[in-house]
Amino acid sequence: MLIKLRSLLPTALALVALAACTAPQGTVAPSAATQVEPTEVLSTPTLAAPTDTPLPSETPTPEISPTPETPVRFAVIGDYGHGGPDEFAVAELIDSWLVDFIVTTGDNNYPDGEAETIDDNIGQFYHRYIGNYQGEYNRGSAENRFFPSLGNHDWNPGNIDAYLDYFDLPGNERYYDVVQGEVHLFILDSDTNEPDGVGRSSDQAAWLQDALAGSTTAWQVVVFHHPAYSSGYHTSTEWMQWPFSDWGVDAVLSGHDHLYERLEVDGLLYITNGLGGHEAIYEFGKILPESMFRYNDLHGAMLVEATSIWVRFDFYNVEGGLVDSYTLTLLEANP
């Protein structure tokens, strides 16, 4: 039996105070009540060194040296496809991380998802991650390493032809899944234009439930644009409040509100990550009781690292400051 534990890394605690001190006027900074004491990070077990005592066998026993598992590393950006210096700064930050791939929480191509703007808004900054890249900014990737989700600005004015032509994605390309290392990503379309629906009883939701049931990786992460729960300008999106925890999801990542917020709802991690480069940063409104951490000072991106034992979500601002860090740990319970 496996148990997934949630804990804050110690490095995040000092930055709670930093975010509170540097938050702009009108921002609701995290209060002391949102701070969680760090828990001990599990260390890799050390194998006992071989002794000089001969074994009762003529077959030699090889010496085993434990090697740490290399984590898969990926960036998450949202509400970024606006062009300009803010998106450039976020892209530079991500390039410095040398990530394996990039995931987006939507609004890839402002303002109206048109073919005339898509390469300037996306390829200009991220062409080296895009498979089968046909744009004008140098070379793409030999294999696709860019996994976007659809946002409302990608659907404007009611179709996504430019998006479908530009990207080469799995499945029907509107919603799909991909496995990277020990992470199984489920990219959904939360826009009401989605032909297969967006409610918990929709065909899209049924697809997700079936796909989750067949997942064998350590971590199941769902990504879509409209946040199910948010203390931001757009507030919560009721039609995306699916029973993710019951279906086996470990984390839900969204955008839409141009800010960063971490929430815990019924024991499940929800993160709104919408500071990817649009020039407008939103203020917080009515704070939900499930809100654990909030930030809206500078643009930034999230670095996610995952092994078969743990997955860590780190949000950095464009100045390289670690704003928030959260870790899920997988433990094998005693029978």
N, C-alpha and C positions, 0 to 999 in steps of 0.2 A: 504494500500500500504506500502511495506517495503523497506527501503533504507539501503544499507550496506555502511558504512563509513570506511575509512582507516585512521589510525593515528599511529604515533610513540609514544611509551611510554617514559616518561622522563628519565628512567634509561638507555636507550640506548644511549643518547646523549653524556654522559661523556665518554662512551666506544668507540665512534667514534674516539675521539682523541687518546685513548689508542691504538686502532688498527693501527692508522696512525703512532704512535711512535714506535711500536714494530714490524711492518711489516719487513720481511727479505728483503735483497737487491734484487732488481728486481721486488718487489711487487708493484703494483699500489695501494696505500692507498686511502681511501675515501677522497675526497676533501671537502672543506667547502661548496661547492655547493650542495653536497649530503645530508647535514644535514637539517632536517626538524624540525621546531619548534613544541614542544609537544602540543597536543590538550587536552582539559579537558576530563578526564575519567568520564563517566556517573556514578552517584551513584544510589543505590537502593532507590526508593521512600519510605518515611516513612509514615505509616498510622497514622491518627490522633488518639490520646488517647481517650478512651470512657469518657463521662462526667457523672455527677451525675444526670442529668435531666432525669426523667422517660420518656420512649418512649410510644407513644399511642398504645401500644399493650401488651397483656399478655404474648406473647412469648418472652422469654429472648434472647437477641442477644449475641452470644459468642464473646469473645475478640479475635481478630486476631493479631497474632504476625508474622510479615514477617520473613521468614528464607531464607538465601542466597542459591542459587542453587549450588549444588556441581558440579564442572566442570569435564568432562571426561579428563583424562591426558594420553598422549601417547608420545613416543619417535620416532624420525625419524633418521635413519642412512643410509648412502650410501657408496658404494665402500669400504666395511669393511671386507669382508671375506677372509682375508689374514693370519690370525693367528698372533701370536707374541705379543710383549708388547704394541704396539699402539692400536690394537684391544682390548686387555685386559683393557687398561686404559679407553677406551670409554665405554666398558661394565660395568666397575666399576662405572663410572659416571652415567650411566642409572640406575643401581641398586639402587643408592642413591636417586633417584627420586620417587621410588615406583609407577611406571606408571601402567596404566591398560593394555596397550598392546604396541607393537612395530610395526612400518611400515618401510620398506626399499625401497630405491630408486635404488636398483639393484647392480649387481656384488657382489653376496652373497658368491661365491665360486671360488676363484682364484686357479690356473691360467686358468683351462680349464673346470670347471664345472663338475668334475669327481666324481664318487661315492666314490673313495678312499680318497678324501680330504674333502667331504662335512661336515661330522660330526666334524672333527677337526676345520674347518673354521667357523661353525655356532653353532652346538650343544654344543661344549665346553664352549661357552660363553653365549648362550641364550636358553639352553634346557628348563629352567623353564617356558618359555613363549610358547613353541611349543606344540600344541595339537597332540595326538596320536604319541608321540615321541618314536622312535624305536632305538635311538642311544645308545651310551655307557656311556654318562655322566649323571649319576644320573637320577632323574625323570623329566618328562615333565609336562605340564599343563593339568588339568582336561578338560579344554576347550581351543581351540586354541586362543592364544593371540599374534601371530606372523604372520604378513601379508607382505610377500616379493613381490617385483616386479622383473621381469627378466631383467638381464643386458647382455651385449655382452659376458662377461666371463662365464656366466651361460649357454649360448648357444654353446660355443665352445666344441667340433669341429663340430657343426651343429645339435646337438640334446640336449634335456633337460631331458632325461630319469632319471638321478640321481636326479634332482630337483623335478620332478613329483612323484618319489618314496619316497622322503624324507619328503615332505610336504603334508598335507591334507587340501586343500584349496577349496573354493566354485567354482561353475561354471565349466568351462573347465580348471581351475587352471593356465592358461596362463594369462588371464585377467578376472577380477571378481570385484564384489562390496560387501561391508560390511557396516552395520550401527552400529556405536558405540555412544551411547548417541545422541547428536545433530549433530554429524558428519557423513556424508555419504561419504565413501571412494570409489573411483573408481580406481582400480589398473590396469594399462594397460601394454601391451607388446610393447615396442617401437623398438624392434630389427627387422631388415629386414627379418629374418628367420620366423617371425610370419605367420602362414598359412592363417590367415584371414586378412592380410595386415596391413599396418601402415599409409597409407595416409588418408587424410580427407574424401575421398570417399570410404574407405575400409569398409568391413563388421564389423570390430572392431569399427570403428568410428560410424557406424550406431547403433551398440549396445549401445555405450556410450550415444549417443544423446537420444535414447529411454529411457535408464535408468535414465538419468538426468531429463527428462520430468516427470517421475513418482516419483521423490524424494520429500519427505515431511519434511526433516530435515532442521534445520536452516542453515547448512553449507555443501557445496559440494566441496570436495577436490579431485583433480586428481593427481595420482602418476605414474611416469614412469621413465625410466633410462636416455635416451638421451635428454638433455635439448633443448627445442624449441628455447631458446635464451640464449647465453652464451658469456662472454668475456674471457673465458678460452681457454686452449690448443685445445680442440676439436671444439670450436666455436659453432655456432647455428646449430640445426638440422631441416632443412626445412620441412622434411616429417612429423614432429610432430607439426607443426604450424597450429593446428586446430582452428576453431572459438569457443574456449572454453567459452569466455565471452558471446557470443550470445546464447550459449547452457545452460547458467546458472551456470557456474563454479565460485567459489570464490577464489581458489588458486590452483596453479600447482606446484608440487614438483618433482624435478629430481636430478640426480647424474651425473655420467660419468666423469665430470671434478672434479679432486680431490682438491676442494676448496669450499668456501662458497660465494654465490653471491645472492643478492636480487635485483630484477628488477621489474619495472612496465611497462607493455606493453598494450596500449589501455585501461588503467584503471584497468588491471588485475594483481594480484600479482603472480610473478614467483620466485621460490627459487631453486637455485642449491645447493645441500647439499651432497658433496662427500668426506667429511673428516672423514669417519667412521672408518678408521683403516689401509688402505693400506699405506705402508711405504712411498710411493712417494707422495709428495704434489706438485701440479702444480703451475706455475706462471701464471699471467694474461697476455693476449696478447692485441689485439686491444679492447679498452673499448667501449662497446655499449652505445649509448646515453640514453638508457632506464635503464642503471645500476645505482642503488641507493646506494648500499653498497657492499663492497668487503672485503674478509678476507682470508688469507692463511698462517697464522703463525703456528698454532697448530691444531692437530686433535680435533674433538669434535662431538657433536650431538645436535639435536634440541628437545626441550621440547614444546609440543603443549597442550594448555589447552582450553577447549571450553564449553560454556553454550549456552542457547537459545538466549542470547543477544550479546555475544562477543566470539571471538576466538583469542588467542594470540600465536605467533610463536617466541620462544626464542631460540637463538643458543648460546650454552656454549662451551668453550674449555675444554680440559681435566684437566686443572688446576682449573676448577670451575668458571672461569670468564665469565660473561655475555657479549657476543660480540655484539649481535644485538637483538632487540626486536621490533615486529611489531604486531599491533592489528587491527582487523576488528570488527566493531561495528554495530549491527543491530538496526535500529530505525524505529518506526512506524510514517510515515509521516501524517501530517494533511490532511484530505480529501479536 
